[in-house]
């Protein structure tokens, strides 16, 4: 994982930025075809929380994206 900040189009349910629907890498829009796995990691010391999504993209590749709740940014 590169921790590169990216723009994401996400479904927002009762939580902000809940599930990614599409994302942009180097200006290319990649649709999320399927969410393969989701999990949350939380740091005990500073309570930082990140929501991870392993997704299948419309380009045929698999990506691991995460939403950093502290900074309100998406990364891959």
N, C-alpha and C positions, 0 to 999 in steps of 0.2 A: 504494500500500500504506500502511495506516494505522499499522502496528506496534502494534495493539491486542491486548493479552493475551487469549487465549481458552482455554476448556476444550475438550480434544479426546479422543475415544475412539479409541485407536490399536491396531493390531495390533503386538504386540511379538514380533519374531523373536529372532535372536541379539543384536540391538542393542535398546537401550531405545527405546520410542516410534518404531517403524520406519515404519509407513504409516498415515495417518489414515483412519478408517472413518466417523466422524461428528464434528461439532463444534457448539458452541453460540455463537450471536451474539445478544446482548440477550435471553437466556433461551430462544431458539428453537433447537430441535435440527434440524440439517441433516445428512442422511445423505450420504455421499460415494458418488455413483453411478459415477464413473469418475475415475481418476487420469490426467490428460492429459499431464503432463510432470513429471519429477523432476530436480533438480540440486542440487549442493552448492557453497556459496561459503565460502571460507576466507580470513581476514585473515592476511597474512604476518607483520605486526608482532607481534600478540598471539595468533596461532593460534586466534582465535575461529572456530568452524565453525557454519554454519547449513545445514539441509537444507530445501529448498524443494519444494513440491508445488502444481502447478496442477491444480485439481480441479473437476469438475462436481457441483454440489449438487442435492439432491432438490427444491429450489425452482426449478430451471432456470437458476440463475446460475452463473457461473464465478468461482472464488475462488483466490487465491494465498495459501497458508498456509506458515509456516515454523516449524521447530523449532530453537531456539537451544540448542545442546549445552552451552554454558557455564552458562546459567541453568536449564536443563532445563524451559523453558517454550515454549508454542506461541503464535504471533502470526498476525495477518492484516493 
